[in-house]
Amino acid sequence: MTTHSSLRPMDAFDPTEPAILHDRVSGRIITWTAEQADDYRRTGRLRGDGTVAWKTYVFDGWGNVLGG
């Protein structure tokens, strides 16, 4: 499930690439940097609804930083 048609599903997210992610909890866009990739891979959990729970976030879609 995504929040906007321009966002991609979380199962296609590569945490080693810069991106923007939508946090369902706050309704905000979060700027992602690859510095967090190792922790995301270790502790992020793909949930049954297609979202990813990581730290205090519930990401439900992502996009490229420059919109491409």
C-alpha positions as CSV (number, residue, x, y, z in Angstrom):
1,M,0.0,0.0,0.0
2,T,1.3,3.5,-0.8
3,T,0.0,6.9,0.1
4,H,0.5,8.5,-3.3
5,S,0.7,7.3,-6.8
6,S,4.2,8.7,-7.2
7,L,5.5,6.6,-4.3
8,R,7.0,3.1,-4.8
9,P,6.3,0.1,-2.6
10,M,8.6,-0.5,0.3
11,D,9.6,-4.0,-0.9
12,A,11.5,-2.3,-3.8
13,F,13.4,0.2,-1.5
14,D,17.2,0.0,-1.6
15,P,18.4,1.5,1.7
16,T,21.9,2.1,0.2
17,E,20.5,4.8,-2.2
18,P,19.4,8.3,-1.2
19,A,15.6,8.6,-1.2
20,I,12.5,10.2,0.4
21,L,10.3,8.0,2.4
22,H,6.7,8.6,3.7
23,D,6.2,8.0,7.4
24,R,2.6,6.9,8.0
25,V,2.8,7.7,11.7
26,S,3.6,11.4,11.3
27,G,2.4,11.9,7.8
28,R,5.7,13.4,6.9
29,I,8.3,12.9,4.2
30,I,11.7,11.8,5.6
31,T,15.0,12.3,3.7
32,W,16.9,9.1,3.7
33,T,20.7,8.7,3.5
34,A,22.6,5.5,2.9
35,E,24.4,6.0,6.3
36,Q,21.4,4.3,7.9
37,A,21.4,1.3,5.5
38,D,23.0,-1.2,7.8
39,D,20.7,-0.5,10.7
40,Y,17.7,-0.5,8.4
41,R,18.6,-3.9,7.1
42,R,19.2,-5.3,10.6
43,T,16.2,-3.9,12.4
44,G,13.6,-2.9,9.7
45,R,10.6,-5.2,9.5
46,L,8.4,-5.7,6.4
47,R,4.9,-5.9,7.7
48,G,1.9,-7.8,6.1
49,D,0.4,-4.6,4.8
50,G,3.6,-3.7,2.8
51,T,4.8,-1.1,5.2
52,V,8.2,-1.3,6.9
53,A,8.5,-0.6,10.7
54,W,11.9,0.9,11.5
55,K,12.7,2.7,14.8
56,T,9.7,5.0,15.4
57,Y,8.7,5.1,11.7
58,V,6.3,3.2,9.6
59,F,7.3,3.7,6.0
60,D,4.6,3.1,3.4
61,G,6.3,4.4,0.2
62,W,9.4,5.9,-1.2
63,G,10.7,8.0,-4.1
64,N,13.9,9.2,-5.6
65,V,15.3,12.4,-4.0
66,L,15.1,14.3,-7.2
67,G,11.8,12.8,-8.2
68,G,13.2,10.6,-11.0
